[in-house]
Amino acid sequence: MENHSESHIVPYKTYLYILAALIALTVISVAASNIEFGGFTVFVALLLASIKSSLVLIYFMHLKFDNKILQILVPLIFLLVGLVLFITFLDYNFR
């Protein structure tokens, strides 16, 4: 395992912007829960949750500054989970 001798300093202003974005997305998701989207209700909820989790992963968990292999693997894992969910929803809809 390699040592991370390089330090990365993220300004507090960036964290405040991300916090504001997370709060705004939470308000949007609460407001969206009161709107009927028909068959897209779950899709909208998952989309908003994915955006919020991506922000947390990139900035608060410092994935932005991590190894390149992790920067490639994490989105691939999310795509795999999304594909599994998509296939599950297809199976549910066509029964």
N, C-alpha and C positions, 0 to 999 in steps of 0.2 A: 504494500500500500504506500502510495507516495505521500509525502508531507506537503501540506499546503502552506508554503512559506509566504506566498503572496497574500497580502491582506486586501480585502475589498471593502471599502467603506461606502455604504449607501447613505446618502443624505436623509435627514429626518423628513424633509419636504416630500421625498418620494414615498416614504411610508405613510405620510398623511394623505397623499393623493390616492394611494392604494386603499387606505382605510375609508376614505370618502367614496371611492368606487364600490367597495364592498357594501357599505351602508346603503348607497343608492340602489345597488342591485338587489339587496334584501327588501327594500321598500317596493321595488318593482315586482319582485316575486310575490310579496304579500298582496299587492294590488292585482296581480295576474291571477291569483288564486280565487278572486271574487268574480272573474270574468270567465264565461263559458266559451271555450275554444273548440268544443266538440271533440273530435278524435285527436286533436293536437294538444290537448291539455297536458298530458304527460310529457309530450315532446317539449313544450315550452318550459315546464318545470325542470326537466333534465338539462335543457340548454342553459338556463340561468344558473343552475347548480354547477354545471361544467365550467362556465365562465368564472364563477367565483372560486371554484377549486383550483382552476388554472392560475389565477392571480395569487392565491395563497402559495401554491407550489413554486411559482417562478420567483416571487419576491420574498415571502416570509420564510420559505424553506431553502432559499438561496440556490435554486436549481439553475438560475441564470448564470451563476458563477461556478458551477460544478463541472465535472468531466464531460467531455463531448459525448462519450458513449451513453451517459445517463440522459443527456439532453435529447438523444435519439430514441432511447428505449422507453422513456416515460410516455411520449406521445404515441408510440407504437402500441403500448399496453392500453392506453385509452382508446385507441382505434379498435383494438381487439375486443375490449369490453363493450364498446359501442356496437360492434358487429354482432356480438352475442346477444345483446339486448334487442337489436333489430330483428334478428332471426327469431328470438322469443316472441316479439310482438307480432311478427308475421304468422307464426304458429298459432298464437292466440286468436288473431283475427280471422283465420281461415278454418276454424273448427266449427 
